[in-house]
Amino acid sequence: MTGTFLNVVAILAGGMLGLLVGARLSDKLKETVVAGMGLFTTAVGLKMFLDTENELIVLGALLLGAILGEGWGLEDHLRRLGLWLERRFAGGSEDESNRFVRGFMTASLLYLIGPMAILGAISDGLTGDYKTLAIKSVLDGFASIAFASSLGIGVLFSAIPTLVYQGGISLLAAQLSVLITPSMMGELTATGGVLLMGVGVSSLLELKKIRVGNLLPALLIAPLIVYVVEKVVK
């Protein structure tokens, strides 16, 4: 849960800073900071992948995960959910009440619908490694500055669903930790590193559009492959 609390603090701090000075930040500065975070995120993902003991397990997990994710249309479902919530809660006139809800919903969607939230919460719950959520915290804090400067105080309240959502995933993962062997965790981490590189390349650096959301099943498949391989070897 450490990473989730750090994420919540970053959202609140960024939101309050945005209410004070966010509008004074130039677009060029924002773009440069995001690009820097993209490079850093990609580098961290590569470092995580290099810890694998069997690259073929990671490859198999990604291929099977892609087949399942594309078949289920995970990213499309997430996008439609986001659009529905925005139409449902953020439409209408621009009075103060609607502005509050728009800020709340827009920020919440950005913080919750994405692979870093799931991957980071799982890692935090299973091993206490909140590195991914720490990176996400910096990104969310910076985004909060931009959102709060234009959408107001509602952005700060997006910290509540962030706490519930990511915290819930971390607590569930912690309960499953007794079933996860070090080998399973190692390949899950390596697979997560590849997805993290995808986030950096696609969402932050914007070099190539990658449907990282459709690769999320790979996080479940990687430890399952390790389990099957260990049973066959034995």
C-alpha angles and dihedrals in degrees: 000000000000093000093049092052089048089051092051092049090050092051092049094045093046092047094051091046089049091054089054108037109352095109090060094062114101123235090237091057091049092049093049093050092049090049090051090051089049092056091046093048091050091050092050091049091052091050090052092050093051089064091070119117094201120030091191091065090055091046092049092048092050094048094047090042091052091050092050095040094049091044092052092039092225097170092046090051091050091048092049090049090053093048092047092050091047092050091044099048108015103048129094132050124352097242120139095265093052091043090056093051092045092053092047095048097041093051094042092053092050094048098044108032103071142079095254091064092053097038093045094047092049093050091046092050098043101043108003089247104143096171093116092048090048089058090046089050092058091048093046092046091053091045089051090058091055095042097045092049090060106022102036137219096337088081091069091059090061085081088077099064088039090058093046097043101043093034091053092052091048093050091049091048090050090057090053094048092095089063095049117088122206090254092053091049091048094056092041088054092047091049090048088052091059090050089049089054087051090055091050095048097041111030102026108028092028092211095138133358109248122179092224091166089066090057095057094099086068088075089065096038096053096065090041090056090050090051092051093046092050091050092049092048091050 
